[in-house]
Amino acid sequence: MALICFTGVLHTSKAQNLYFPPISNLADWDTVSPVSLGWCPDKIDTLYQYLQQQDTKGFIVLKDGKIALEKYFGTFTRDSLWYWASAGKTITSFLVGKAQEENYLSISEAASRYLGAGWTSCTAAQEEKIKISNQLTMTSGLDDGVPDNHCTLDTCLNYLAEAGTRWAYHNAPYTLLESVLSSATGTPINTYTQRKLKAQTGMTGVWAYIDYDNVFFSKVRSMARFGLLMQNNCIWDPDTLLSDTMYVHQMTASSQNLNPSYGYLWWLNGKSSYMLPTTQIVFPGSYAPAAPGDMFAGLGKNGQIVSVSKRAGLVVVRMGNQAGSGEVAMQLCNGIWEKLNAAMCNNNSVDEPGFGQKVISIYPNPANTEIHIGLASTANSQTEISNLIGEVVIKKQNQHTIDISSLPCGIYFISVKYGLNHYTQKFIRQQK
């Protein structure tokens, strides 16, 4: 899959005049014509073809709350149910904040207060240091390298590092947040979700267990409603569903400095670096360089995506299959934004000094023998190419064209520094 993205002009949008679909008639949702937005209709089919190639089932784009694009593939329809996978973690993030606001819990409390002593195989002192906040931020310190890191049994939850000192994408501590919520509120998770989220927004759906995981199932439009709620800072016109503005901010802000691209179970774009599940490698740059720098997303296995940019006024939802995408579908998220940029007749990047100015393009991608850097001038620029384990394999100064013919085939990162600016993206080195 091509990873290239070009920077350029993005027509910004403010959220003051967001539209909210009614909850009395769920089929009623205002639309807006892509042509009226100045988008390129001839590029929309290319976007849909890409989505179909990626085994997408349902796709929707909201512009300021109204449906700008909506497409279903095969036998999947607007009324079909699908799973959110790890994108559903974002709902849990909201519910934890609501429970804290209602004084059922505090995220600074030890998880053992609600899970009971001995919920891990750690010593009592080690276990007591694991806070609810550590479950929200993937910093429990528990070993994610066990044979099944979804396993929530105490025998699967082993000490590796002190809580808060290590970031690792570990599903089991997250899943146990449901037990924390149920214990703290005295309410089953489906009931609490209905009372605090679904009834106020018109969302439908249900939590259901698949092995150890508690997974949310709903329709594409329900995921879009949740994205719209998050776009408007947890306010569903005119109701404020979560009034703790500090917590609302923290959900989509860097929750720790180990992986700045992770908030409270949300993936954050536009940060200096990011980490991936199952590895401790820190990758430079943003995980979705084709998307706006303020974009944040819920990302799930097989490409379940709810992606929000307040600045662009967009909510982008994708449900479907994508074999081999791993626990979180970052490349697919970036690929969708690439094609969506073209459909919107503009391109944008996370590197946006003086937002709206064209800064840099790096092409082609995939590449065979050369990578070209599309700066007006490469004077005083420095380019580094790194492999997946962070080793710098090529380093050049003041060059428009980089010879990569000596590199083995694979995925690399190209990082360009020019003046005070710094741009990084992934690319594929392939055979001719």
C-alpha positions, 0 to 999 in steps of 0.5 A: 500500500502506498504511504506517500502524502503531499502537503498543501492547502486544507480548507479549514472549518470551525465547529461553531455551527455543527449540525447534530442529527436527531435522536427521534428519527435515526434515519434522518440525517442532513447531507451536504453535497461534495460539489457545494464544498468545492470537492472533486467528484472525479476523485471520490470514485478513486477513494471508493475504489481504494476502500473496496480494495481494502475490503471496506464494508462501510464508510462515512465522512461528516463535514461539520456534522452533515454527511458528505460521503457515505458508501457501503460495499457488498451486502453491507448496509447502513443497518448492518452491525459490525465490531469496533475492536480496539476503536471501542476503547475510546467509548471506555475512555468516555465512560471512565471520565463520566464515572469520575465526574459522578464521583464513582471513582478517581483515575488516580486511585489504585485499580485494586480498589475496584478489582480486589487485591490479587487481580495480578500476580504482582506483589501487593506493593507492585499491584498497589501502584497500578492506577486506573490512569495507568489502565487508560494510558497503557502504562500498567507496567505489566508484561505485554509479552505473555503468550496472550496479552488479552488474557485477564487472569491473574496468572497472565498479568505479570510484573515487568516494570513499575507502573508509569515507567513503560508504555506498552499496548496491553489489552488485558489491563484495558479490558479490566476497566470494564470491571472497574466501571461496573464495580464503581458504578454498581451498573453493568457496562451496557446499562451504563453506556445506554444511560450516559451515552447512547440515549443522549446521542442516538447511538445504538450498539451493544458490548459483547464478550469475544474470548477475554475481550469485551467488544462494542458492536454497532452501525457505521452511523453510530460510530459517526455519532460518537465521532461527532460528539468528540469533535464537539468536546463531548457536547451533543447539542445542546446537552453537555454529556461530560462537563469535566473539561480537564478530562475531556482535554486529557482524553486527546492530549499526550497522556505521558511522554513515553508515547506522546501519540497516545492519550486516554485510549485515543491515538493522537496525530501530529506528535514528535514520535509514536510507538506501535503494539508489540514493540518498544521502538519509538518511531519518529514523526506522526503515524498518519502524516497525510492527516491534519496535525490535530487529528485523533483516532480510535483504531481497531484491528482489521481497520476499524477507524473513527478519525476526528479533526476539529480544525478541518471539521471532519469525522471519518469512519471506516468499518470492515476487514483488512487482514494483516493490519495488526492491532491498530490500522495506522497505515490504512488510516493514513491511506484513507486520508491521502485519498480523502485529501485528493477527493477534497481537492486539497492536500495537507500534512501534520507539518503545518507552519502557517497552516495552509502553506505548501511545505514539502512533498516526498515522492515516489512511494513506493520507490525503486532507486530514488526518493525526491524531496519537493522543497523549493530549496534544499539549502541548509536541509538535512535528510536522514533515512532510518530502518524500522529499528531506528538505525540511520542508513542514509544521511545527506545534506542539501540534496533534492534526490536521494539514491536508495538503490543500495537499500534492501526492500522494506519499510523505511522512514525519511526525515527532512530538517530544513530551518526550524521545520522537521518532516517525517514520513514512511516509504517503501523501498521495492524492487523494480 
